[in-house]
């Protein structure tokens, strides 16, 4: 085997190895992208479920305080002291605001803000 064929064979082996590493990296990146999407979808679904549960809790608390005439403190007591008065107030406000229109919930600070974004 001559020098030329040895070099060609070595070059081919190196190129094949590099090509294999590129494919493996691309496959890994694709797997990681897919996993990241799954994480973000799950988190957004959780956020939507939390927002819906908080809206429903707020509606029930508004009925307790407005329709049944309970004070916030009494509503807290009826809920077995599982919540605080500020939490009852926040949930009632969230329910009231959701009746007024679409709101964007900021889960980092636990507040709802009026959405100015238009979809469609």
Backbone as CSV, one residue per row, in Angstrom:
resi,resn,N_x,N_y,N_z,CA_x,CA_y,CA_z,C_x,C_y,C_z
1,UNK,0.853,-1.169,0.000,0.000,0.000,0.000,0.896,1.228,0.000
2,UNK,0.608,2.137,-0.885,1.434,3.324,-0.998,1.011,4.406,-0.015
3,UNK,1.873,5.420,0.096,1.615,6.560,0.974,0.287,7.236,0.632
4,UNK,0.022,7.361,-0.652,-1.193,8.034,-1.099,-2.439,7.293,-0.608
5,UNK,-2.481,5.999,-0.774,-3.658,5.233,-0.358,-3.799,5.225,1.166
6,UNK,-2.670,5.226,1.894,-2.738,5.289,3.363,-3.345,6.620,3.799
7,UNK,-2.898,7.704,3.169,-3.448,9.022,3.490,-4.931,9.100,3.154
8,UNK,-5.311,8.585,1.990,-6.719,8.619,1.588,-7.579,7.821,2.568
9,UNK,-7.077,6.673,2.970,-7.808,5.844,3.914,-7.930,6.549,5.272
10,UNK,-6.867,7.167,5.721,-6.888,7.895,6.995,-7.842,9.085,6.918
11,UNK,-7.791,9.819,5.804,-8.678,10.962,5.613,-10.141,10.497,5.623
12,UNK,-10.418,9.409,4.914,-11.774,8.874,4.850,-12.248,8.465,6.256
13,UNK,-11.373,7.802,7.011,-11.725,7.379,8.372,-12.011,8.591,9.260
14,UNK,-11.184,9.626,9.130,-11.391,10.840,9.933,-12.698,11.520,9.552
15,UNK,-12.971,11.626,8.241,-14.215,12.253,7.791,-15.430,11.451,8.236
16,UNK,-15.326,10.124,8.175,-16.431,9.277,8.644,-16.687,9.479,10.138
17,UNK,-15.624,9.557,10.920,-15.760,9.763,12.369,-16.390,11.124,12.660
18,UNK,-15.941,12.154,11.946,-16.506,13.488,12.143,-17.982,13.515,11.747
19,UNK,-18.304,12.859,10.659,-19.689,12.803,10.204,-20.572,12.093,11.233
20,UNK,-20.054,11.003,11.783,-20.805,10.268,12.814,-21.022,11.142,14.039
21,UNK,-19.983,11.863,14.478,-20.129,12.751,15.639,-21.137,13.857,15.368
22,UNK,-21.140,14.418,14.163,-22.121,15.455,13.811,-23.542,14.898,13.870
23,UNK,-23.741,13.698,13.335,-25.071,13.062,13.372,-25.519,12.835,14.811
24,UNK,-24.604,12.323,15.630,-24.948,12.058,17.032,-25.285,13.349,17.772
25,UNK,-24.513,14.411,17.505,-24.813,15.708,18.137,-26.167,16.237,17.679
26,UNK,-26.460,16.106,16.385,-27.741,16.587,15.855,-28.894,15.794,16.468
27,UNK,-28.727,14.472,16.614,-29.768,13.643,17.231,-29.972,14.035,18.688
28,UNK,-28.879,14.283,19.405,-28.965,14.691,20.810,-29.672,16.037,20.925
29,UNK,-29.304,16.989,20.076,-29.954,18.296,20.107,-31.443,18.174,19.818
30,UNK,-31.806,17.324,18.873,-33.225,17.119,18.549,-33.956,16.540,19.763
31,UNK,-33.337,15.548,20.434,-33.952,14.972,21.638,-34.125,16.040,22.711
32,UNK,-33.093,16.872,22.905,-33.180,17.921,23.920,-34.228,18.968,23.570
33,UNK,-34.336,19.317,22.300,-35.372,20.265,21.865,-36.755,19.691,22.156
34,UNK,-36.946,18.416,21.823,-38.243,17.769,22.075,-38.565,17.734,23.564
35,UNK,-37.562,17.426,24.377,-37.777,17.405,25.826,-38.095,18.791,26.359
36,UNK,-37.414,19.811,25.862,-37.687,21.183,26.301,-39.121,21.582,25.960
37,UNK,-39.584,21.195,24.781,-40.969,21.488,24.391,-41.926,20.782,25.340
38,UNK,-41.650,19.524,25.669,-42.518,18.791,26.596,-42.571,19.463,27.957
39,UNK,-41.420,19.934,28.426,-41.373,20.631,29.721,-42.243,21.882,29.667
40,UNK,-42.046,22.697,28.634,-42.775,23.964,28.556,-44.265,23.765,28.356
41,UNK,-44.651,22.750,27.593,-46.078,22.451,27.425,-46.677,22.051,28.767
42,UNK,-45.990,21.186,29.503,-46.496,20.755,30.808,-46.622,21.929,31.772
43,UNK,-45.641,22.817,31.770,-45.684,23.979,32.665,-46.834,24.910,32.278
44,UNK,-47.011,25.132,30.976,-48.125,25.994,30.545,-49.472,25.353,30.886
45,UNK,-49.585,24.035,30.732,-50.829,23.349,31.101,-51.083,23.473,32.597
46,UNK,-50.017,23.345,33.386,-50.162,23.512,34.829,-50.615,24.923,35.161
47,UNK,-49.992,25.914,34.530,-50.361,27.304,34.782,-51.825,27.562,34.441
48,UNK,-52.277,26.990,33.334,-53.681,27.163,32.940,-54.611,26.491,33.950
49,UNK,-54.221,25.309,34.426,-55.045,24.602,35.413,-55.093,25.379,36.727
50,UNK,-53.963,25.934,37.138,-53.925,26.736,38.368,-54.798,27.974,38.208
51,UNK,-54.690,28.637,37.070,-55.494,29.840,36.835,-56.983,29.509,36.877
52,UNK,-57.372,28.387,36.270,-58.779,27.989,36.282,-59.239,27.646,37.699
53,UNK,-58.416,26.916,38.449,-58.780,26.556,39.820,-58.899,27.803,40.700
54,UNK,-57.977,28.739,40.524,-58.039,29.969,41.317,-59.264,30.799,40.943
55,UNK,-59.615,30.826,39.659,-60.803,31.566,39.230,-62.047,30.958,39.869
56,UNK,-62.146,29.614,39.849,-63.307,28.945,40.433,-63.372,29.156,41.945
57,UNK,-62.216,29.100,42.611,-62.184,29.351,44.059,-62.619,30.781,44.347
58,UNK,-62.130,31.704,43.543,-62.511,33.105,43.725,-63.996,33.323,43.522
59,UNK,-64.575,32.652,42.528,-66.018,32.776,42.307,-66.796,32.267,43.512
60,UNK,-66.376,31.133,44.066,-67.059,30.586,45.244,-66.904,31.527,46.439
61,UNK,-65.720,32.096,46.608,-65.502,33.034,47.705,-66.323,34.303,47.522
62,UNK,-66.474,34.761,46.288,-67.315,35.939,46.049,-68.772,35.626,46.405
63,UNK,-69.219,34.425,46.070,-70.590,34.045,46.440,-70.736,34.004,47.958
64,UNK,-69.712,33.490,48.645,-69.769,33.424,50.108,-69.858,34.818,50.716
65,UNK,-69.084,35.750,50.168,-69.029,37.081,50.774,-70.128,38.006,50.257
66,UNK,-70.511,37.879,49.007,-71.532,38.780,48.468,-72.933,38.205,48.646
67,UNK,-73.142,36.993,48.160,-74.487,36.420,48.200,-74.880,35.962,49.604
68,UNK,-73.943,35.311,50.290,-74.247,34.796,51.633,-73.961,35.823,52.725
69,UNK,-73.293,36.920,52.358,-73.069,38.006,53.308,-71.983,37.763,54.343
70,UNK,-71.095,36.814,54.088,-70.007,36.572,55.038,-68.934,37.647,54.895
71,UNK,-68.231,37.882,55.986,-67.038,38.733,55.911,-65.895,37.871,55.392
72,UNK,-64.806,38.514,55.023,-63.633,37.764,54.575,-63.144,36.846,55.687
73,UNK,-63.124,37.360,56.915,-62.685,36.555,58.054,-63.582,35.332,58.230
74,UNK,-64.882,35.519,58.083,-65.802,34.389,58.200,-65.606,33.385,57.066
75,UNK,-65.322,33.865,55.868,-65.050,32.962,54.742,-63.800,32.139,55.018
76,UNK,-62.791,32.778,55.599,-61.569,32.058,55.968,-61.906,30.955,56.968
77,UNK,-62.724,31.285,57.965,-63.105,30.296,58.970,-63.896,29.146,58.336
78,UNK,-64.823,29.457,57.426,-65.601,28.421,56.756,-64.715,27.509,55.910
79,UNK,-63.600,28.007,55.484,-62.653,27.199,54.694,-61.658,26.482,55.593
80,UNK,-61.944,26.432,56.870,-61.097,25.698,57.802,-59.749,26.346,58.031
81,UNK,-59.708,27.659,57.887,-58.467,28.405,58.071,-57.335,27.885,57.179
82,UNK,-57.687,27.285,56.051,-56.692,26.796,55.086,-56.148,27.932,54.231
83,UNK,-56.775,29.093,54.302,-56.327,30.249,53.537,-56.264,31.447,54.452
84,UNK,-55.617,32.475,53.962,-55.503,33.714,54.726,-56.467,34.742,54.134
85,UNK,-56.724,35.777,54.908,-57.594,36.848,54.418,-57.017,37.492,53.148
86,UNK,-55.707,37.752,53.080,-55.174,38.314,51.829,-55.371,37.371,50.631
87,UNK,-55.263,36.063,50.871,-55.473,35.102,49.781,-56.929,35.117,49.327
88,UNK,-57.857,35.193,50.272,-59.277,35.278,49.925,-59.525,36.540,49.110
89,UNK,-58.962,37.640,49.546,-59.129,38.905,48.823,-58.558,38.819,47.421
90,UNK,-57.371,38.234,47.288,-56.744,38.090,45.965,-57.602,37.224,45.044
91,UNK,-58.104,36.106,45.559,-58.920,35.211,44.727,-60.250,35.859,44.348
92,UNK,-60.853,36.584,45.283,-62.097,37.285,44.960,-61.865,38.323,43.873
93,UNK,-60.758,39.049,43.995,-60.416,40.057,42.990,-60.163,39.394,41.633
94,UNK,-59.481,38.272,41.640,-59.210,37.538,40.410,-60.516,37.113,39.739
95,UNK,-61.461,36.615,40.526,-62.759,36.211,39.974,-63.514,37.421,39.431
96,UNK,-63.489,38.515,40.171,-64.159,39.735,39.701,-63.545,40.211,38.396
97,UNK,-62.227,40.248,38.353,-61.540,40.726,37.157,-61.778,39.810,35.964
98,UNK,-61.876,38.501,36.213,-62.101,37.590,35.086,-63.495,37.776,34.501
99,UNK,-64.426,38.260,35.311,-65.761,38.569,34.790,-65.718,39.798,33.891
100,UNK,-64.764,40.687,34.135,-64.673,41.929,33.371,-63.983,41.747,32.033
101,UNK,-63.233,40.699,31.869,-62.543,40.462,30.605,-61.365,39.544,30.766
102,UNK,-60.699,39.308,29.641,-59.556,38.404,29.628,-58.406,39.013,30.411
103,UNK,-57.768,38.195,31.241,-56.645,38.642,32.040,-55.475,37.714,31.867
104,UNK,-54.332,38.289,32.032,-53.093,37.534,31.974,-52.626,37.331,33.413
105,UNK,-52.361,36.076,33.796,-51.966,35.788,35.163,-50.447,35.739,35.237
106,UNK,-49.904,36.496,36.184,-48.473,36.497,36.430,-48.214,35.601,37.631
107,UNK,-47.737,34.378,37.377,-47.572,33.413,38.452,-46.355,33.693,39.319
108,UNK,-45.484,34.567,38.884,-44.295,34.857,39.682,-44.654,35.680,40.910
109,UNK,-45.621,36.608,40.757,-45.984,37.390,41.935,-47.431,37.155,42.350
110,UNK,-48.091,36.193,41.703,-49.425,35.787,42.116,-50.509,36.796,41.841
111,UNK,-50.352,37.612,40.829,-51.376,38.604,40.553,-51.884,38.468,39.126
112,UNK,-53.064,38.958,38.920,-53.639,38.967,37.573,-53.600,40.399,37.065
113,UNK,-53.241,40.565,35.821,-53.217,41.893,35.223,-54.037,41.879,33.960
114,UNK,-54.628,43.011,33.631,-55.464,43.097,32.430,-54.593,42.937,31.204
115,UNK,-55.005,42.051,30.324,-54.259,41.798,29.096,-54.620,42.827,28.059
116,UNK,-53.620,43.442,27.471,-53.866,44.413,26.414,-53.564,43.805,25.059
117,UNK,-53.145,42.544,25.063,-52.811,41.865,23.809,-54.081,41.407,23.123
118,UNK,-54.097,41.510,21.823,-55.211,41.021,21.035,-54.743,39.789,20.287
119,UNK,-55.591,38.763,20.271,-55.246,37.557,19.530,-56.163,37.467,18.333
120,UNK,-55.676,36.782,17.297,-56.553,36.553,16.152,-56.122,37.208,14.920
